[in-house]
Amino acid sequence: MVRSNRSDTYQLHRREVIKQLIRIDDDLLVIAGLGSTAWDVTSAGDRNLNFPLWGAMGGAISMGLGLALAQPERRILVITGDGETLMGMSSLATVSMQSPQNLSICTFDNERYGETGMQLTHTSARTDLAGVAAACGIPVVGHVRTQEELEAALPNILRAQGPIYHVIKVRAEKLDFVLPPKDGVHLKNRFRKALSLDN
């Protein structure tokens, strides 16, 4: 049984935040971490420029970094969760070292491991992922807890020179699955085609 936690009452709802980050007609390249953030991104509309991860927990930020370096003229947005960010924290140091100007990273932090039973993560106690990113040397770092803070952060997240990292505190809630395609080869091929890497 999950004990009560402050994230049960957070103001922001993850799928409302997603709608403000991604529009179906955006040219934004989106890497979605496995689990809840992949479902969230798909809930805003399944796009050819979305690449939702079905595996490789901890790999979303590294994948976004590689894409940002390979596609320096395109805006890359990584949307992942606190559990995955905790697993791949060292990737924040590599992001800082490589410093791609076109990369934004948002961690949706509900302080829970949503895919395994809503157990509390480290961020429910003392761990501050934005503080970790800042200590790694990422120049633009922020916390978002309210709609007003989200609106203020959106221009940075979507347009400012990066690398950029934000923790977005979202309510801990169980939501219906909105699943992207499960065929990894299909996801790869449609993403490559959308990037004009394949004819």
N, C-alpha and C positions, 0 to 999 in steps of 0.2 A: 504494500500500500504506500502511495506517494504522500509524504507529509506536505502540509500547506506551505506555500512559499510566496514571497512578494510578487513573483512574476505572474501569479494568477490574476492580479489586478492591474497589470500594466495597461496603459492607455492604447497603445498601438496594436492593431491587428495585422498579422503578417500579410494576408492577401490584399488588404487595402493598401498597404505599403507597396507591394509588388505593382499594383496598378499605377502607382505614381512614378515608379522607377522605369517601367517598361510599357511601351505602347506597341501595338501590333504592327504599326507602320514604321517603327524606328529602324535606323540603320545600325543600331547598337549590337555588338557581338556579346552574347551572354553565356557565361559558363555557370551552370547551376550545380551546386554540391549535391551529393546523393541524399536521398530521403526527402524530408519535408520541403527543403528549398527547391528541389526539382519539381515537386508537385505544385508548389506556389508559383513558380515561373510558368509552368504549363497552364495553370488556372487563368493566367493573364492572356492566354492565347498561344497555341503551339505554333512556333515560328521556325523557319529554316535556319535562322541565325541564332537559335538557342542550341546549346549543347548540354543536355542534362546528363549528369553522371549516374550510372547505375551501379557503380562499384568504385574501388580505389578510394576508400574513405581517407581523408586527409590530403587528397590530391588536387582539389579544385583550385586553390590559390596558385600552386605550381603550374597547373595547366593554363590558367589565365595569364601567368607571367610569360610562359613560352609563346602563347598566342600574341600577346602584346609586343614581344620582341620580333616576332615573325611578321606582324601586320602593323607597323608603326604608324600608318596613316589612319587606322581605324580605332574607334573607342571600344575598349574592352571593359565589361563589368562582370565581376565575379560576385555571385550571391551564394553564400554558404551559411552553415549553422555554427553554433558555438561548439558543439561536440566535434565536428570535423575540423574546425580551426584549432582547437586544442590538440588534436592528433597531429596536425601539420604545422605547428607553430614555427618551426625553423624556417618555413618558406617565407615568413615575413622578413627575416634577415636577408634572404636572397633577393626578395623584391627590393629592399632598400639598397642593396649593393648594385643591382642592375638598373634601378631607377627608371623604368619606362614611364614616359610622360603621359601615355594614353591608357593607363591602367587604374581602375577604381575597384575597390574590394569592399563589400558590405557583408558583415556577419550579422545574421538574424539571431539574436541572443534571447532565447526564452528560458535559459538556465536549466534546460532539460535535455536528456537523451530521448528524443521523441520516438525513435524507431524501435526502442527496446523496452519501453514501459514507462517513460516519463520520469526516469530517475534524475535526481539533481546533478548538474554538472559543477565543475569547479567555479564557474562564474557566479553561482548562487552564493558563494562565500567571499573569498578575498581576491580571486583572480580577475584582473582587469585586462582584457585583450587589447583595448585601445592603448593602455599603458605599455603593454608589451610591444605593440607596433611602434609607438613613439620611441621606446628604448632601442629598438632595432634601427631607428633612423629614418623611418618613413615620415616625410615632411608635413603632410596634411593628415591629421588624425582627429576624429571626433566621436562624441557620444550623441545618440539621438534617442530621446525618451518620449517626446510629445509631438503632436502634429505641427506645432509651430517650429520646433527644432528640425523636424524633417523638411519642412518647406524652406527653411534657411539653408539646410545642407544640400538640397537637390542640385543647385547650380554647380557646386563643387563636385558632387558625385558624378554628374553627367557631363560636365564641360571643362572643369578646371584642369590645369596642368598637374599631372600626377608624379609619382604614385600617391594614391589617396586611399585612406582606410577609415571606415566608420563602423562602429558597433551600433546596431539598431535594436533597442530593447523592445521585444514584442511579447504579447500575452501568451502564456502557456495554455494552449487549447488544442484539443483533438479535432481535426477537420477531416472532411471526406477526401479521399484520394482523388486527384485529378492527374492521371498517369500519362507521361509522355510515351511515345513508342518504345517498346522494349528491345527492338532489334538494334544492337550496337553498330552493325555494319551499315544499316540504313541511316542511322543518326550521323555516322561519320561521313557517308557519301553525300547526304543532303547538305551538311554543313560545308563540306569542301566545294560542292557545286555552288552554293550560295555565295561563297567567297571567290568564285570564279577560278578555283584551283583545278577543277576538272571541266572539260568541255562537254 
